[in-house]
């Protein structure tokens, strides 16, 4: 598989899940650093949705810079560590500013 890079939006298999976790095959935004992705066998990612959100930032962030076929929002509260075996092909990339904004939202949720 090609290197998995921070800021890429890739397909991922999120099943099995429980409760309110995002499920199924869906796009995710890779947040972890390239060296972590390469050496750990895992990535840290957040799920995307095409459903307009009920909550704004810091729980969701609309992606504007990508060339996704539908309007898409990052579900910042749906952060997951995934095996690279769950990660599929690249769909698009988020801008470095959008990635930084998502991490800022995650820090706000965590109280960092």
Secondary structure, DSSP 8 states (H G I E B T S, - for coil): -----TTEEEEEE--S--TT---SEEEEEE-S-HHHHHHHSEEEEEEEESS--SS-TTTEEEE-SS--SS-EEEEEEEEEEEEGGGEEEEEEE--HHHHHHHHHHHHHHHT-
